[in-house]
Amino acid sequence: MRRSILLTALACLAVLSGLHLRGADATNQAKLIVLDPGHFHASLIQEDMYPSLAKQVSVYAPLGPDLLDYLQRIERFNTRKEKPTSWEIEVHAGPDFFARMLRERPGNLVIISGRNRPKIDRILASAEAGLNVLADKPWIISSADLPKVERALDEAQAKHLVAYDIMTERYEIASILQRELVDDANVFGKLIAGTDSEPGISAKSVHHLMKVVAGAPLRRPAWFFDVAETGEGLADVGTHVVDLVQWTAFPDKMDYRTDVHVLSGRHWPTIISQADFQRVTGEPEFPRFLAGRVKDGKFEYYCNNSVHYTVRGVHVKLDILWNWQAPEGTGDTYEAAFRGTKARVEIRQGKAEGYVPEVYVVPDSAQLQAEVFAALKRKVDALKGVYPGVAMAESGGEARVVIPKHLRSDREHFADVTNKFFEYLNSPQTVPEWEKTNMLVKYYVTTRGVEAAR
């Protein structure tokens, strides 16, 4: 009786919001399952339609605000004026939603996002049940769970499945160009190991708690602010930054047990007033599970981290920050510097760049300037075949890679990741071995970095 009431309520919501509830029909397309979509990233995967993915989607989740928020986002995609989607949603909202999903398996791939603490158990159980998995970061927030990541990847490989995490930042054009230049020995030289005070690689990522996503103000669930559930900044959004370090400078197999050493970490809070907490969550008061971090009526959200580690002897320093809200005309930012024996290759995203990520090449000395700039021009000319319109602009002893507007995106790259996932889905044997070892390195650094701070 209770399940009937829940499903009736969801059906009414779906009808009112323009969604269609129905079962999947028989096609040769992949069939999507969405599990407990507690983060807006689950819906962003469905911001576009995919030729290889059926429009019928089965959702298994508890009835509550997270599910309703997901359905409302899908409704907005289905009813927007430009390129509306046509998703048809079947909802299963009973209390045994996860066990039921594993039992019924109405599709062959599952999207997992939201609560980070139980995520790896859901990923592992899904792979063991024969499902391909596309899961939002982070898979784990504790280093004790790293063996489960390895088991899940091994299970998927043994069953010719794909288990993949959603690394959208690899598809940002500035990151792509930085990687191309670091890989060019004539421009970059060799990666410098650096020291504690002058690392070979450094990066800074700044996110904001109050923001607009897909045209709507973002409402975050109260549990998002529980670091025991979501993780601190490095363990969560810092996953992207650690991934870019390996993806850019170490694109071959690694062993986290021998190649990586976490040296130190630090963490500190962002202070959130009760009024701001209500604004971003809709909750009139701080919930009891956050009471231990509320002082003088303000919440200490331990979401900021710095970490210092080495990869094969190269010193890496990262800063992962959560601010409250970006100043007008700005947004989340990412800056990174890779030091080579010939030049530094940097991404800057400050006021001088109009808060847009730009790529710079800074020769290591005046004597190397002519050589580096000549090599950079050759490289940029070669890149024009893949990235039309890129150019080179010299100024004050450094050069900027000019990125034309058509190569930039005002959306997060979820469709790019999903399309890459479908490529692997069609040929699981083509998933590079590096992806597996990189994932283990990545989650070793993010979890041990937070633990070092504590």
Secondary structure as UniProt FT lines:
FT   HELIX           2..16
FT   TURN            17..18
FT   STRAND          30..35
FT   HELIX           41..44
FT   HELIX           45..47
FT   TURN            51..52
FT   STRAND          53..60
FT   HELIX           65..79
FT   STRAND          88..92
FT   TURN            95..96
FT   HELIX           97..104
FT   STRAND          109..112
FT   TURN            117..118
FT   HELIX           119..128
FT   TURN            129..130
FT   STRAND          132..135
FT   HELIX           143..145
FT   HELIX           146..158
FT   TURN            159..160
FT   STRAND          163..165
FT   HELIX           168..171
FT   HELIX           173..182
FT   HELIX           185..188
FT   STRAND          201..210
FT   STRAND          212..213
FT   TURN            214..215
FT   STRAND          216..217
FT   HELIX           222..225
FT   HELIX           227..230
FT   TURN            233..237
FT   HELIX           238..249
FT   HELIX           256..259
FT   STRAND          260..273
FT   HELIX           274..281
FT   HELIX           288..293
FT   STRAND          294..295
FT   TURN            296..297
FT   STRAND          298..311
FT   TURN            312..313
FT   STRAND          314..325
FT   TURN            328..329
FT   STRAND          333..340
FT   STRAND          343..348
FT   HELIX           351..353
FT   TURN            354..355
FT   STRAND          358..363
FT   HELIX           366..368
FT   HELIX           369..383
FT   TURN            384..386
FT   TURN            388..389
FT   STRAND          391..395
FT   TURN            396..397
FT   STRAND          398..402
FT   HELIX           405..407
FT   HELIX           414..426
FT   HELIX           428..430
FT   HELIX           433..453
//
